[in-house]
Amino acid sequence: MTSRERLQTIIAGETADRCGFWLGNPHPDTWPLYLRAFDVPNEEALRQKLNDDLRWICPQFFPSTYRHPEGKEMFNEGLGKERHGLAGPFAECEDVNQVHEYEWPSPDYLSFDECIAALDKAGEIYRASGFWTCFYHNVMDLFGMEQYLIKMWTHPEVVHAVTDHVCEFYYEANERFFEQAGDRVDAFFFGNDFGTQTNLICTPEQFDTFIMPWFRKFTEQGHRHGHQVILHSCGAIHSVIDRLIDAGVDCLHPLQAQAANMDAETLARDFKGKLAFLGGIDTQNLLVNGSPEDIRADVRRVKELLGPCLIVSPSHEALLPNVPPANVQAMAETAIE
C-alpha cells in the first residue's frame, strides 16, 4: 500500500497493511535538533526516513494565501497565541450592528497557488488540507476568553453574530479552495481546542448552541467535496465525542493522553469502531521523560487498544525541543511494526 492508500483505508474504518504514522508538526525550534540528530538535510527527508504517512498542507501555511491590498492579515485583531485571554475588539460589544460594521476578512483576497503547488509535489502521501478553520479560537480571541463565555449568557445574539461572520469567511474560503484543489486533497483537517486538561471549556449546552451548528456545516462541506474529515481538538472532550461522530467526523486528533477520559483504554471502550484515531502517544510526560524502551511499550499498548484504525502520532503535534530524537525514532519504528 502507498501511504495515501493506507490512511484512506484506516480512516474509512477498514484494515490496512499496518497502522499509520504521522510525526506531527514539530515546533520550529525543534526541527534543527532533529535534522542534526537524524543526519538529514531537510524536513521532508526526515519524514521519509521515519516512514511518515501524512503531510499537513494547509493554505494558511503560505503567506501569499491572503493578499489584502493594505497587507492586513485575515483576522487583523484578536488572533494569535500572544492574544489568548486578553480583551478583544468585541469585549464590550452589546450591539449586533457593531458586529456587522466590523472590517471582516474577504475571500476575494485569497490565492491558493502556493498551496496547490505543494499538494502537487506531495507524491503518494496522504494529504490533509483545507483552512484550519479555528473558529472557536477566533471568536474567543475577538471577545477575550472571559467575555466570550460571559456573553454566551448575557448577549447570545452578539456571540452568534460574531461566530457567523468568522464562519462564513472560512466556509467560503474552504469552498473556493476545495473547488480548485480537487482530488489533490484527501482530508479536510481543521482544529478547535474544545477542552482543558479536565473538561470542556464551555458547558455541553453552550457547545450545542454556539459550536455544533457551524461545526456540522464544516464536516458536511468536507464530505460534499469528497474528503474525509479529521478534527483536531486538544483537551478533555470525551463528553462531546458522540456529538462529533454524529456530525460526521471520521478521525479524531490528537488524543491528549493525560487529559481526563482521553486515555486509550477509555477511548477504545467508548468509541472504537465508530471513528479512526490519530495520535495518542503522550507528549506531556512519556515522550519527554521516558526511555526509548518505554516509548516502544506504550506504542504497542496503544496499537493494541485503538488499532487497527489508528495513525500513531504524538498526543500534541507540535513536538517541543524537550522530546529526545531517540524517543521519536522509537515511536516511528514501533508504529510501523
Residue pairs with C-beta under 8 A, 6 or more apart in sequence:
1 9
1 16
1 17
2 124
2 125
3 20
3 52
3 53
3 54
3 124
3 125
3 126
4 124
4 125
4 126
4 127
4 186
5 16
5 124
6 16
6 17
6 18
6 20
6 53
6 126
7 16
7 20
7 53
7 54
7 126
7 186
7 311
8 126
8 186
8 228
9 15
9 16
10 16
10 19
10 20
10 276
10 308
10 309
10 310
10 311
11 187
11 228
11 230
11 250
11 251
11 276
11 309
11 311
12 228
12 250
13 273
13 275
13 276
13 309
14 309
15 308
15 309
16 308
18 336
18 337
19 303
19 307
19 308
19 310
19 311
19 312
19 335
19 336
20 53
20 54
20 126
20 278
20 310
20 311
20 312
20 335
21 50
21 51
21 52
21 53
21 311
21 312
21 313
21 331
21 332
21 335
21 336
22 52
22 53
22 54
22 278
22 311
22 312
22 313
22 317
23 46
23 47
23 50
23 52
23 313
23 314
23 319
23 328
23 332
24 254
24 313
24 314
24 316
24 317
24 318
24 319
25 56
25 317
25 318
25 319
26 34
26 318
26 319
27 318
27 319
27 320
27 321
29 320
29 321
30 319
30 320
30 321
30 323
31 43
33 321
33 325
34 46
34 325
34 328
35 41
35 42
35 43
35 46
37 325
38 46
38 49
38 325
38 329
40 46
40 49
47 55
50 328
50 329
50 332
51 332
51 335
51 336
52 125
52 332
53 125
53 126
53 311
54 125
54 126
54 127
54 128
54 311
55 122
55 125
55 126
55 127
55 128
56 128
56 129
56 189
56 317
57 115
57 118
57 119
57 122
57 127
57 128
57 129
58 115
58 128
58 129
58 130
58 131
58 132
58 189
59 65
59 110
59 112
59 115
59 129
59 130
59 131
59 173
59 177
60 66
60 74
60 131
60 132
61 115
62 114
62 115
62 118
64 111
64 113
64 114
65 110
65 111
65 112
65 114
65 115
66 73
66 74
66 105
66 109
66 110
67 109
67 110
67 111
68 105
68 106
68 109
69 109
73 79
74 105
74 169
75 105
75 138
75 141
75 142
75 166
76 103
76 105
77 88
77 89
77 142
78 88
78 89
78 90
78 138
78 141
78 142
78 143
79 137
79 138
79 141
79 142
80 141
83 141
84 137
84 140
84 141
84 145
85 144
85 145
85 146
86 141
86 144
87 143
87 144
87 147
88 141
88 142
88 143
88 144
88 147
89 102
89 142
90 98
90 99
90 102
90 142
90 143
90 147
90 158
90 162
91 143
91 144
91 147
92 147
93 99
93 143
93 155
93 158
93 162
94 155
94 158
95 158
96 157
96 158
96 161
99 158
99 161
99 162
99 165
100 161
100 165
102 165
104 165
104 166
104 169
105 169
106 169
107 169
107 172
107 173
107 176
110 173
110 176
110 177
112 176
112 177
112 180
112 181
115 129
115 177
115 181
116 180
116 181
116 184
119 127
119 129
119 181
119 184
119 185
120 184
122 184
126 186
126 187
127 184
127 185
127 186
127 187
128 185
128 186
128 187
128 188
128 189
128 230
129 177
129 181
129 184
129 185
129 186
129 187
129 188
129 189
130 174
130 177
130 178
130 185
130 187
130 188
130 189
130 190
130 222
130 227
131 170
131 173
131 174
131 177
131 190
132 190
132 191
133 170
133 174
133 190
133 191
133 192
133 218
134 190
134 191
134 192
135 163
135 166
135 167
135 170
135 192
135 214
136 192
136 193
136 194
136 211
137 192
137 193
138 166
139 148
139 159
139 162
139 163
139 166
140 148
142 148
142 162
142 166
143 151
143 159
143 162
148 159
149 201
149 202
149 206
151 158
151 159
152 159
152 202
152 206
152 209
152 210
156 209
156 210
159 210
160 210
163 210
163 214
164 214
167 214
167 217
167 218
170 218
171 217
171 218
171 221
174 188
174 218
174 221
174 222
175 221
178 185
178 188
178 221
178 222
178 225
178 227
179 225
183 226
185 225
185 227
186 227
186 228
187 222
187 227
187 228
187 229
187 230
187 250
187 251
188 218
188 219
188 221
188 222
188 225
188 227
188 228
188 229
188 230
189 230
189 232
189 253
190 218
190 230
190 231
190 232
191 231
191 232
191 233
192 211
192 215
192 231
192 232
192 233
193 201
193 232
193 233
193 234
193 235
194 200
194 201
194 207
194 211
194 233
194 235
194 237
194 240
195 201
195 233
195 234
195 235
195 236
195 237
195 256
195 259
196 235
196 236
196 259
197 235
197 236
197 256
197 258
197 259
197 260
198 236
198 259
198 260
199 236
199 239
199 260
200 207
200 235
200 236
200 237
200 239
200 240
201 235
202 210
202 211
204 239
204 240
207 240
207 243
208 243
212 243
212 247
215 244
215 247
216 247
216 248
219 229
219 231
219 247
219 248
219 249
220 248
222 228
222 229
222 248
223 229
223 248
228 250
228 251
229 248
229 249
229 250
229 251
230 249
230 250
230 251
230 252
230 253
230 278
231 244
231 249
231 251
231 252
231 253
232 253
232 254
232 317
233 252
233 253
234 254
234 256
234 259
234 316
235 256
235 259
235 262
236 256
236 259
236 260
236 261
236 262
237 244
237 262
238 260
238 261
238 262
238 266
238 267
238 270
239 261
241 252
241 267
241 270
241 271
242 271
244 252
244 275
245 271
245 274
245 275
249 275
250 275
250 276
251 275
251 276
251 277
251 278
251 311
252 271
252 275
252 276
252 277
252 278
252 279
253 277
253 278
253 279
253 313
253 317
254 278
254 279
254 280
254 313
254 314
254 315
254 316
254 317
255 262
255 264
255 267
255 277
255 278
255 279
255 280
255 315
256 262
256 279
256 284
256 315
256 316
257 263
257 264
257 280
257 281
257 282
257 284
257 286
257 315
258 282
258 284
258 285
258 315
264 280
264 301
264 302
264 305
264 306
265 305
267 277
267 280
267 305
267 306
268 305
268 306
272 305
272 306
272 309
273 309
275 309
276 309
276 310
276 311
277 306
277 309
277 310
277 311
278 310
278 311
278 313
279 311
279 313
279 314
279 315
279 316
279 317
280 302
280 306
280 310
280 312
280 313
280 315
281 287
281 295
281 298
281 299
281 302
281 312
281 313
281 314
281 315
281 331
282 298
282 315
283 314
283 315
283 316
283 319
283 320
283 323
284 315
284 316
286 294
286 295
286 298
287 295
287 314
287 319
287 323
287 327
287 328
287 331
288 320
288 322
288 323
290 298
290 327
291 327
292 326
292 327
292 329
292 330
293 330
295 327
295 330
295 331
295 334
296 330
296 333
296 334
299 312
299 330
299 331
299 334
299 335
300 334
300 337
302 310
302 312
303 310
303 312
303 334
303 335
312 331
312 334
312 335
314 323
314 331
319 328
